[in-house]
Amino acid sequence: MSDDAVPDLRASDADRERVAEVLRDALAEGRLDMEEFEERLDRTYRARTYGELTPITRDLPAAGVAPPPVVSLHKGPVADGSWAGRIVGGEGSSTWAVAVMSGFQRRGRWTVPRRFTSFAFWGGGELDLREANFAAGEVVINCVAIMGGMQIIVPPGVEVVVRGIGVMGGFDQREAGVPGDPDAPRVVVTGFAFWGGVGIERKLTKAARRQEKLDRKAAVRELHADFRDDVQEAHRRMLEGHKDLLREHREERRERRERRHDR
């Protein structure tokens, strides 16, 4: 179907299916959210003419047009799943952080040193390692929290060892003992917490969450295609069954006519 088609011409099932395929591609690529996809898909299957179909995909690229490449601004695991590209050696971006009735934060692109020391008194801090590089295969993060708290965020695949001591406070042990990837860095969390705490959380990066969202949309697209195929197959079987019934009905009528003629 093209924009040059006469708007009043009746659209075929194949025309509607081509538009639906463009919508599924747009959903998988993140150009449409699920609500907009469902609304446009409903309009597609209710459309009767080219004039009704054309506006549905006017703001979408044609099927087969690839989206522009996404350029990564930080190092991450290489294509084969190796962490080698993130264990860079050398010195860290910073080796310490202090929060006294205030806060500190390390996140984004930074290099975790072999040993990082942090102190919080009536304050808090966050160390986000999801997009960080590592100066060595094993790094130590020493946390001292006095009536304060710290949060350490690590990416999936990193092994975490917790050796801190808490007095009327504590160190989060939920991520300790979770096996890491063979070539991933090891993060050892030590220190002391008094009336305070050190939390450790494992989270995906925003890019990884976006990819998971795209994967879910692709799965929805596949389910929709399977459902469409099932409906088409059921419709084909129904038509075949209807044809068989008509054939049997004609045969019965012919036999009745022959019996009446024989009498």
Backbone bond lengths (Angstrom), bond angles and torsions (degrees), N, CA, C in turn:
res aa  C-N    CA-C-N  psi(-1)  N-CA   C-N-CA  omega(-1)  CA-C   N-CA-C  phi
1 M - - - 1.463 - - 1.516 109.62 -
2 S 1.319 118.99 140.39 1.462 123.09 179.88 1.507 109.46 -131.39
3 D 1.365 114.20 164.24 1.463 119.20 178.64 1.514 111.92 -66.68
4 D 1.379 116.08 -18.58 1.456 119.43 -179.49 1.519 112.32 -79.76
5 A 1.329 117.11 -9.59 1.459 120.25 -178.70 1.521 109.49 -64.01
6 V 1.299 115.28 146.72 1.465 120.58 179.22 1.525 108.50 -64.15
7 P 1.346 118.71 122.39 1.469 120.46 -172.65 1.517 114.32 -58.25
8 D 1.343 117.05 -30.57 1.458 119.05 -174.57 1.521 113.55 -85.82
9 L 1.351 116.91 -5.58 1.460 118.80 178.43 1.520 110.51 -67.06
10 R 1.331 116.01 143.03 1.454 120.41 -179.69 1.524 110.12 -72.27
11 A 1.336 117.07 135.30 1.467 122.19 178.18 1.525 109.65 -85.86
12 S 1.322 115.01 150.13 1.463 120.57 179.35 1.530 110.18 -96.09
13 D 1.336 115.69 171.47 1.464 119.61 174.80 1.523 110.65 -60.76
14 A 1.336 117.14 -37.37 1.464 120.62 179.16 1.531 111.00 -64.29
15 D 1.336 117.56 -37.91 1.467 120.87 177.09 1.527 110.56 -62.78
16 R 1.326 116.35 -44.08 1.464 119.97 -179.58 1.524 110.79 -65.65
17 E 1.335 115.93 -37.03 1.464 119.29 -179.49 1.524 111.72 -68.49
18 R 1.349 117.19 -35.16 1.464 119.63 177.03 1.526 110.83 -64.19
19 V 1.328 117.02 -40.49 1.464 120.53 177.51 1.531 109.95 -65.63
20 A 1.331 117.32 -41.71 1.468 120.86 179.00 1.519 110.88 -61.40
21 E 1.328 117.62 -36.76 1.469 121.05 179.37 1.532 110.84 -65.68
22 V 1.340 117.22 -40.39 1.470 120.47 176.39 1.526 109.69 -61.76
23 L 1.336 117.85 -39.92 1.461 121.26 179.39 1.522 111.16 -65.86
24 R 1.334 117.51 -39.36 1.467 119.95 178.64 1.521 110.95 -65.00
25 D 1.340 116.41 -40.14 1.467 119.60 177.14 1.531 110.45 -62.66
26 A 1.332 116.61 -41.53 1.465 120.62 -179.50 1.528 110.91 -65.27
27 L 1.340 117.58 -36.40 1.464 121.17 177.06 1.521 110.29 -64.90
28 A 1.336 116.74 -46.66 1.464 121.01 -178.51 1.525 111.98 -63.72
29 E 1.346 117.52 -31.06 1.460 121.65 -178.54 1.524 113.01 -87.98
30 G 1.337 116.82 -2.17 1.457 120.00 179.39 1.516 114.33 83.30
31 R 1.332 118.22 11.43 1.469 120.57 178.88 1.528 111.45 -77.63
32 L 1.330 116.10 -24.84 1.459 121.67 177.72 1.520 108.43 -126.47
33 D 1.345 116.98 143.34 1.458 118.39 170.18 1.528 108.25 -87.22
34 M 1.333 115.62 172.53 1.461 119.80 -172.93 1.524 111.99 -62.54
35 E 1.331 117.91 -38.69 1.469 120.58 -178.77 1.523 110.89 -64.56
36 E 1.339 116.43 -44.64 1.462 119.59 -179.22 1.519 110.92 -69.15
37 F 1.344 116.03 -36.82 1.466 120.03 177.78 1.531 110.35 -60.36
38 E 1.325 117.22 -48.10 1.463 120.68 -178.03 1.529 111.02 -63.67
39 E 1.355 116.33 -39.24 1.476 119.62 -179.99 1.525 110.50 -64.60
40 R 1.341 116.80 -44.57 1.472 119.75 -179.43 1.532 111.27 -69.79
41 L 1.323 116.43 -36.91 1.463 118.97 179.46 1.523 110.59 -64.28
42 D 1.335 116.90 -39.20 1.462 120.87 177.01 1.528 110.66 -62.62
43 R 1.347 116.73 -42.98 1.471 120.03 177.41 1.530 110.75 -63.08
44 T 1.332 116.58 -35.80 1.466 120.61 -179.02 1.519 110.89 -62.13
45 Y 1.327 116.47 -49.74 1.461 119.68 -175.62 1.531 112.61 -74.55
46 R 1.358 116.70 -15.53 1.463 119.22 175.65 1.522 112.39 -93.54
47 A 1.330 116.60 -10.44 1.468 120.28 -177.76 1.525 110.54 -67.02
48 R 1.327 115.52 142.78 1.464 120.64 -179.75 1.528 112.00 -116.14
49 T 1.331 117.78 -19.68 1.465 120.50 -177.02 1.525 110.20 -130.45
50 Y 1.353 115.27 165.56 1.459 120.35 175.81 1.532 110.91 -61.77
51 G 1.320 116.32 -35.11 1.455 120.10 -179.83 1.519 112.62 -63.04
52 E 1.351 117.69 -29.78 1.455 120.98 177.34 1.527 111.49 -81.46
53 L 1.331 117.23 -28.78 1.461 120.71 -177.77 1.528 112.80 -79.74
54 T 1.337 116.89 -39.62 1.472 120.86 -171.33 1.525 113.81 -55.68
55 P 1.351 121.08 -45.52 1.478 119.76 -177.12 1.526 114.04 -65.75
56 I 1.322 118.16 -19.75 1.464 120.89 -173.49 1.522 111.50 -64.11
57 T 1.335 117.34 -34.96 1.472 120.80 -177.71 1.526 112.10 -117.08
58 R 1.331 117.57 17.42 1.467 119.93 -175.92 1.527 112.06 -60.80
59 D 1.351 118.08 -33.36 1.469 120.77 -177.81 1.522 113.10 -97.77
60 L 1.353 117.03 15.47 1.465 120.94 -179.33 1.523 109.78 -116.68
61 P 1.351 117.96 147.74 1.468 119.86 176.60 1.516 110.59 -69.18
62 A 1.303 115.60 156.23 1.464 120.25 179.34 1.507 109.59 -65.70
63 A 1.325 115.72 155.80 1.462 120.83 178.29 1.520 109.86 -56.88
64 G 1.327 115.37 136.84 1.453 120.11 178.77 1.507 114.16 94.86
65 V 1.343 118.59 -8.86 1.458 120.80 177.61 1.519 108.64 -80.32
66 A 1.318 117.72 121.42 1.457 121.53 -177.09 1.517 110.08 -81.45
67 P 1.340 117.80 141.95 1.465 120.16 176.70 1.516 109.85 -69.89
68 P 1.346 118.20 157.00 1.464 119.99 179.04 1.508 110.48 -61.02
69 P 1.349 117.50 146.87 1.464 120.03 -178.17 1.515 111.35 -66.34
70 V 1.341 115.31 145.76 1.455 121.28 177.20 1.519 108.27 -92.15
71 V 1.318 116.65 123.87 1.465 121.38 -179.36 1.514 108.46 -94.21
72 S 1.333 116.46 121.70 1.452 121.11 179.82 1.518 110.01 -75.94
73 L 1.327 116.59 136.51 1.452 122.15 179.23 1.520 112.30 -100.73
74 H 1.319 117.36 4.80 1.452 119.31 178.45 1.519 109.51 -146.37
75 K 1.329 115.22 156.76 1.453 119.26 177.48 1.514 109.30 -75.14
76 G 1.313 115.76 146.56 1.452 121.33 175.73 1.500 107.96 -146.91
77 P 1.332 117.79 -176.53 1.447 119.64 176.67 1.524 110.94 -54.98
78 V 1.302 118.57 136.31 1.451 120.90 -178.44 1.512 109.95 -71.68
79 A 1.361 115.94 174.87 1.460 120.95 -169.32 1.523 112.66 -57.14
80 D 1.355 118.02 -32.68 1.457 119.17 -177.43 1.522 112.50 -85.07
81 G 1.338 118.06 8.67 1.455 122.01 178.22 1.514 113.72 90.01
82 S 1.335 119.37 2.03 1.458 122.39 -178.38 1.517 110.99 -75.89
83 W 1.345 115.47 148.39 1.457 121.84 176.39 1.524 111.45 -97.87
84 A 1.325 117.54 5.22 1.458 120.79 -174.14 1.524 112.43 -55.87
85 G 1.321 117.41 -34.99 1.446 120.98 -177.89 1.517 113.60 -69.27
86 R 1.354 118.35 -10.33 1.463 120.70 -178.01 1.527 112.77 -109.36
87 I 1.306 118.00 -6.72 1.467 120.70 173.76 1.523 106.02 -99.05
88 V 1.322 115.19 96.02 1.467 120.92 -164.74 1.520 114.06 -102.10
89 G 1.341 117.70 -9.79 1.461 119.32 -177.43 1.521 111.69 72.58
90 G 1.321 116.21 -170.25 1.456 120.78 177.88 1.515 112.44 74.96
91 E 1.331 115.05 -158.06 1.462 122.12 -178.37 1.526 110.49 -95.97
92 G 1.318 115.16 160.69 1.454 119.99 177.39 1.515 111.98 -81.97
93 S 1.326 116.31 163.88 1.464 121.01 176.34 1.522 110.89 -62.69
94 S 1.333 116.11 -37.92 1.463 121.93 175.37 1.516 106.76 -154.52
95 T 1.310 116.02 155.10 1.464 120.06 -175.65 1.518 112.86 -113.68
96 W 1.331 118.83 -5.71 1.454 119.75 -179.07 1.528 110.09 -155.70
97 A 1.344 114.25 162.84 1.464 121.67 175.86 1.521 107.97 -153.27
98 V 1.337 116.27 142.68 1.460 121.70 -177.41 1.528 109.34 -132.48
99 A 1.340 115.78 137.68 1.466 121.67 174.10 1.515 108.61 -133.42
100 V 1.333 117.24 110.58 1.467 122.74 175.87 1.524 106.90 -115.14
101 M 1.318 114.84 107.73 1.464 121.32 -174.21 1.532 110.45 51.79
102 S 1.323 115.06 38.59 1.474 121.55 -179.56 1.527 107.54 -157.90
103 G 1.310 117.15 -155.84 1.454 119.58 -178.98 1.519 111.90 -148.24
104 F 1.319 116.19 164.56 1.461 121.51 174.11 1.521 108.47 -140.26
105 Q 1.327 115.21 163.05 1.464 120.62 -178.25 1.523 109.77 -152.27
106 R 1.316 115.92 135.97 1.456 122.65 170.86 1.528 106.30 -127.51
107 R 1.316 116.11 119.70 1.465 119.17 -178.51 1.517 109.63 -155.91
108 G 1.328 116.30 172.46 1.459 120.99 -179.20 1.515 111.34 75.88
109 R 1.316 116.23 -143.56 1.462 121.86 -179.52 1.525 110.43 -82.98
110 W 1.293 116.46 108.71 1.457 121.27 173.33 1.521 107.87 -154.97
111 T 1.320 117.35 162.50 1.457 121.85 -179.04 1.520 109.48 -108.32
112 V 1.328 115.40 120.24 1.461 120.90 178.57 1.527 108.00 -75.51
113 P 1.343 118.90 125.01 1.468 120.30 -179.50 1.526 111.11 -73.21
114 R 1.304 115.70 174.43 1.462 119.51 176.90 1.530 110.99 -61.30
115 R 1.323 116.59 -33.23 1.467 120.55 176.74 1.530 108.70 -141.01
116 F 1.315 115.64 124.32 1.468 121.79 179.35 1.521 107.61 -119.22
117 T 1.325 117.22 131.09 1.460 122.07 -179.29 1.527 109.39 -115.56
118 S 1.315 116.22 131.93 1.472 120.70 179.97 1.529 108.98 -132.35
119 F 1.344 115.15 146.05 1.461 121.53 -178.07 1.526 108.42 -136.77
120 A 1.339 116.25 132.06 1.463 121.03 178.22 1.525 109.49 -134.12
121 F 1.339 116.17 124.74 1.466 122.55 176.69 1.528 107.44 -126.81
122 W 1.309 115.62 114.31 1.462 120.84 -175.10 1.534 109.60 52.66
123 G 1.283 115.17 41.52 1.459 120.30 -179.22 1.522 109.81 -158.14
124 G 1.311 115.86 -167.33 1.455 119.07 -178.21 1.510 111.63 -155.44
125 G 1.299 114.69 164.68 1.458 119.92 179.57 1.515 111.61 -149.51
126 E 1.333 115.38 160.33 1.463 121.49 178.26 1.523 109.44 -132.20
127 L 1.322 116.25 129.91 1.462 123.01 174.38 1.520 107.49 -117.67
128 D 1.324 116.37 108.85 1.463 122.47 -177.83 1.521 108.25 -103.87
129 L 1.330 117.15 112.91 1.463 122.44 -176.03 1.524 112.73 -100.82
130 R 1.319 118.35 6.52 1.466 119.99 -172.87 1.522 112.78 -64.39
131 E 1.322 118.33 -35.13 1.455 120.90 -179.18 1.528 111.62 -112.55
132 A 1.315 116.02 12.28 1.465 120.36 -175.56 1.523 111.62 -84.74
133 N 1.334 115.58 155.81 1.461 123.08 166.21 1.527 108.27 -94.48
134 F 1.326 116.58 169.44 1.456 121.29 -176.13 1.525 109.29 -129.72
135 A 1.336 115.26 135.10 1.460 119.94 -179.18 1.524 112.00 -73.07
136 A 1.340 117.50 -18.53 1.461 120.96 -179.86 1.521 109.11 -152.78
137 G 1.333 115.47 168.61 1.459 119.98 178.61 1.509 112.65 -68.62
138 E 1.346 117.45 -20.78 1.462 122.14 174.64 1.518 108.41 -132.04
139 V 1.328 115.99 126.33 1.463 120.93 177.79 1.522 108.50 -122.07
140 V 1.330 115.39 150.29 1.455 121.48 179.94 1.524 108.63 -115.39
141 I 1.334 116.10 128.52 1.465 121.68 175.65 1.518 107.37 -112.92
142 N 1.325 116.05 111.86 1.465 122.29 -178.54 1.520 108.56 -97.84
143 C 1.333 116.38 119.52 1.467 122.02 -175.85 1.526 110.04 -116.97
144 V 1.311 115.85 128.42 1.458 122.08 173.02 1.529 106.82 -120.26
145 A 1.332 116.37 113.42 1.466 121.73 -176.62 1.525 108.74 -121.24
146 I 1.342 116.89 112.27 1.456 122.78 177.99 1.523 107.46 -112.43
147 M 1.328 115.54 108.97 1.461 121.11 -177.01 1.533 110.28 50.69
148 G 1.299 113.69 39.91 1.460 120.77 179.09 1.521 109.29 -151.02
149 G 1.325 116.36 -171.92 1.459 118.94 -177.63 1.513 112.20 -150.66
150 M 1.328 115.08 158.60 1.454 121.84 176.92 1.525 108.67 -137.42
151 Q 1.310 114.28 150.32 1.464 121.13 178.74 1.519 108.73 -126.21
152 I 1.335 116.42 125.88 1.454 121.92 177.86 1.526 107.89 -113.65
153 I 1.322 116.25 124.14 1.472 121.58 -179.05 1.526 108.04 -112.12
154 V 1.329 116.28 123.48 1.468 120.93 -178.92 1.528 109.13 -118.81
155 P 1.330 117.38 152.54 1.471 119.96 177.56 1.518 111.25 -81.57
156 P 1.329 118.27 159.80 1.463 120.81 174.07 1.526 110.36 -57.59
157 G 1.322 116.25 145.48 1.458 120.97 177.98 1.501 113.71 98.99
158 V 1.341 118.64 -18.98 1.459 122.57 -179.70 1.529 109.21 -86.82
159 E 1.330 116.81 130.74 1.464 120.60 175.73 1.521 109.43 -80.14
160 V 1.338 116.31 137.03 1.462 121.76 179.68 1.522 109.29 -119.47
161 V 1.327 116.20 129.71 1.469 122.92 175.08 1.523 107.52 -118.42
162 V 1.332 117.18 126.31 1.464 121.54 -176.93 1.523 109.02 -110.90
163 R 1.332 116.35 122.41 1.471 121.78 -178.60 1.523 111.60 -128.54
164 G 1.322 118.12 15.21 1.455 120.51 -178.19 1.515 112.94 -75.64
165 I 1.334 115.80 161.54 1.464 123.30 -179.60 1.525 108.31 -118.45
166 G 1.318 116.36 134.64 1.457 121.10 178.95 1.516 112.34 -118.81
167 V 1.336 116.87 135.80 1.463 123.05 173.69 1.526 106.46 -123.60
168 M 1.338 115.10 112.75 1.470 120.62 -171.25 1.537 109.14 52.54
169 G 1.296 114.68 34.86 1.457 123.73 178.83 1.527 107.29 -166.06
170 G 1.306 117.80 -167.36 1.451 116.94 -179.08 1.513 113.97 -174.85
171 F 1.336 113.57 171.15 1.456 123.67 176.15 1.529 108.22 -114.37
172 D 1.304 116.36 132.27 1.464 122.23 -179.96 1.530 109.44 -65.41
173 Q 1.328 115.97 124.66 1.462 120.90 -177.91 1.528 113.27 -106.27
174 R 1.334 117.84 4.89 1.473 119.73 -172.35 1.522 113.03 -64.54
175 E 1.331 117.73 -32.85 1.464 119.90 -178.25 1.529 112.59 -92.35
176 A 1.330 117.07 -6.59 1.460 120.24 179.85 1.528 109.79 -70.93
177 G 1.301 116.13 139.49 1.459 120.33 177.57 1.511 114.82 86.59
178 V 1.330 117.79 -4.56 1.466 120.41 176.85 1.530 108.20 -76.68
179 P 1.336 118.97 120.72 1.469 119.76 -177.12 1.528 111.68 -60.13
180 G 1.332 115.86 140.89 1.450 120.25 178.03 1.517 111.35 -99.48
181 D 1.328 116.07 172.83 1.459 120.48 174.17 1.527 109.12 -66.01
182 P 1.338 117.62 150.49 1.473 120.38 -175.07 1.519 114.16 -55.56
183 D 1.329 118.50 -39.42 1.459 120.78 -176.50 1.525 112.80 -106.14
184 A 1.336 117.22 14.38 1.465 120.75 -179.83 1.533 110.21 -81.89
185 P 1.321 117.18 156.12 1.466 119.76 176.47 1.522 111.57 -68.84
186 R 1.321 114.79 161.31 1.462 122.62 178.74 1.523 107.72 -114.50
187 V 1.328 116.28 129.57 1.464 121.33 -178.62 1.520 108.57 -111.25
188 V 1.324 116.25 118.20 1.463 122.27 178.61 1.531 108.12 -104.14
189 V 1.323 116.24 120.92 1.462 121.84 -179.05 1.532 108.36 -105.12
190 T 1.325 116.50 118.74 1.466 121.76 179.41 1.521 108.44 -125.63
191 G 1.338 115.90 179.51 1.453 119.69 174.33 1.511 113.40 130.38
192 F 1.334 115.10 -158.28 1.459 122.07 -172.87 1.528 108.86 -145.66
193 A 1.316 116.28 134.69 1.465 121.71 178.83 1.523 109.16 -126.76
194 F 1.330 117.12 121.77 1.458 122.93 177.72 1.530 108.05 -122.20
195 W 1.328 115.28 115.81 1.460 120.22 -174.51 1.534 109.98 53.27
196 G 1.281 114.93 37.21 1.465 120.27 -179.32 1.519 109.36 -154.44
197 G 1.298 116.09 -174.71 1.455 118.76 -178.02 1.514 112.57 -156.16
198 V 1.325 114.78 156.96 1.457 123.09 176.32 1.521 107.50 -123.18
199 G 1.328 116.16 114.84 1.461 121.39 -179.86 1.521 110.69 -98.02
200 I 1.316 115.85 145.59 1.461 121.71 178.95 1.525 107.50 -129.67
201 E 1.332 115.81 126.65 1.461 121.37 -174.44 1.520 109.50 -133.68
202 R 1.319 115.63 140.89 1.468 121.19 178.11 1.529 108.22 -107.54
203 K 1.352 116.62 120.21 1.465 120.70 -176.22 1.525 110.15 -139.72
204 L 1.322 114.85 154.58 1.457 121.27 174.32 1.527 109.88 -79.76
205 T 1.323 116.06 157.38 1.454 120.72 172.13 1.526 109.32 -73.84
206 K 1.330 115.93 166.47 1.463 120.02 177.12 1.525 111.03 -60.73
207 A 1.348 116.26 -39.17 1.466 119.40 179.62 1.514 110.86 -63.07
208 A 1.344 116.73 -40.69 1.462 119.82 179.59 1.521 111.04 -67.55
209 R 1.350 116.63 -37.51 1.465 119.14 177.31 1.521 110.96 -65.41
210 R 1.351 116.23 -38.44 1.470 119.33 176.87 1.519 110.46 -62.26
211 Q 1.351 116.17 -41.35 1.453 119.31 179.92 1.528 111.19 -65.01
212 E 1.335 116.79 -39.13 1.460 119.66 176.22 1.524 110.82 -61.17
213 K 1.337 115.84 -39.67 1.471 119.84 178.88 1.524 110.25 -63.22
214 L 1.351 116.77 -43.03 1.461 120.53 178.03 1.524 110.80 -63.11
215 D 1.353 116.32 -39.27 1.465 119.69 178.94 1.524 110.84 -63.56
216 R 1.353 115.68 -39.89 1.466 118.25 178.19 1.522 111.21 -65.11
217 K 1.337 115.95 -39.72 1.461 119.05 178.99 1.529 110.75 -65.92
218 A 1.344 115.93 -37.90 1.461 119.19 177.61 1.525 110.55 -64.44
219 A 1.347 116.01 -37.26 1.461 119.58 177.84 1.529 110.62 -65.27
220 V 1.357 116.11 -39.70 1.471 119.82 176.80 1.521 110.29 -62.67
221 R 1.337 115.45 -41.23 1.458 119.63 178.46 1.523 110.78 -60.57
222 E 1.339 116.51 -42.99 1.465 120.44 -179.94 1.514 111.23 -65.37
223 L 1.357 116.32 -40.76 1.465 119.53 177.64 1.523 110.62 -63.30
224 H 1.334 115.74 -40.06 1.459 119.32 179.23 1.528 110.77 -63.41
225 A 1.345 115.65 -41.37 1.461 119.37 179.06 1.526 110.79 -64.73
226 D 1.352 116.09 -40.78 1.466 119.47 178.14 1.524 110.69 -63.54
227 F 1.354 115.56 -41.60 1.464 119.60 179.00 1.521 110.38 -63.18
228 R 1.344 116.44 -42.19 1.461 120.30 178.74 1.524 110.51 -60.99
229 D 1.355 116.50 -43.58 1.463 120.18 179.44 1.524 111.05 -63.29
230 D 1.356 115.56 -40.56 1.472 119.13 178.88 1.526 110.93 -63.46
231 V 1.344 116.08 -41.99 1.469 119.66 179.43 1.524 110.58 -64.43
232 Q 1.331 116.36 -43.37 1.451 120.08 179.30 1.530 111.21 -63.07
233 E 1.357 116.06 -40.44 1.457 119.63 179.03 1.527 110.83 -66.17
234 A 1.354 116.12 -41.90 1.461 119.47 177.97 1.529 110.81 -63.31
235 H 1.338 116.35 -39.52 1.458 120.46 178.53 1.521 110.96 -64.56
236 R 1.357 115.58 -40.69 1.469 118.90 178.69 1.529 110.86 -63.43
237 R 1.331 116.36 -43.43 1.468 119.88 179.66 1.525 111.04 -64.89
238 M 1.350 115.24 -37.79 1.460 118.35 178.71 1.524 110.83 -63.12
239 L 1.344 116.86 -42.35 1.458 120.75 178.73 1.515 111.02 -64.04
240 E 1.353 115.74 -41.88 1.465 118.98 178.73 1.522 110.83 -63.29
241 G 1.353 115.54 -42.15 1.469 118.58 177.90 1.522 111.53 -63.36
242 H 1.347 115.93 -39.31 1.462 119.73 178.55 1.532 110.63 -63.90
243 K 1.345 115.96 -40.61 1.459 119.66 177.84 1.526 110.64 -63.11
244 D 1.333 116.48 -41.15 1.470 119.89 178.82 1.527 110.97 -62.19
245 L 1.358 116.00 -41.61 1.462 118.77 178.89 1.520 111.22 -64.09
246 L 1.339 116.90 -41.53 1.464 119.60 177.96 1.515 111.03 -63.12
247 R 1.344 115.33 -40.41 1.461 119.15 179.70 1.540 110.80 -63.76
248 E 1.349 115.99 -43.36 1.467 119.37 178.27 1.519 110.69 -64.65
249 H 1.344 115.76 -39.14 1.460 119.15 179.98 1.530 110.55 -64.21
250 R 1.339 117.14 -43.50 1.469 119.69 177.48 1.521 111.46 -63.15
251 E 1.333 115.74 -39.00 1.458 119.33 179.64 1.530 110.97 -64.58
252 E 1.329 116.94 -42.05 1.469 120.24 178.19 1.535 110.68 -62.87
253 R 1.328 116.99 -42.45 1.466 119.95 179.18 1.534 110.75 -63.04
254 R 1.338 115.58 -40.78 1.463 118.89 179.12 1.523 110.85 -63.39
255 E 1.351 117.08 -42.77 1.465 120.37 179.57 1.520 111.04 -64.39
256 R 1.356 117.82 -39.39 1.468 119.63 178.70 1.525 110.62 -64.32
257 R 1.362 116.60 -41.13 1.453 119.34 177.53 1.543 111.88 -61.66
258 E 1.328 116.12 -39.91 1.474 119.39 179.82 1.514 110.96 -66.62
259 R 1.358 116.86 -39.28 1.470 118.41 179.42 1.523 110.50 -65.84
260 R 1.338 116.50 -41.63 1.469 118.05 177.98 1.531 111.10 -63.42
261 H 1.314 117.12 -37.02 1.448 120.66 -179.72 1.525 110.61 -67.40
262 D 1.364 117.02 -38.40 1.468 119.95 179.78 1.513 111.09 -65.24
263 R 1.307 119.17 -30.90 1.464 121.05 179.18 1.513 111.85 -69.79
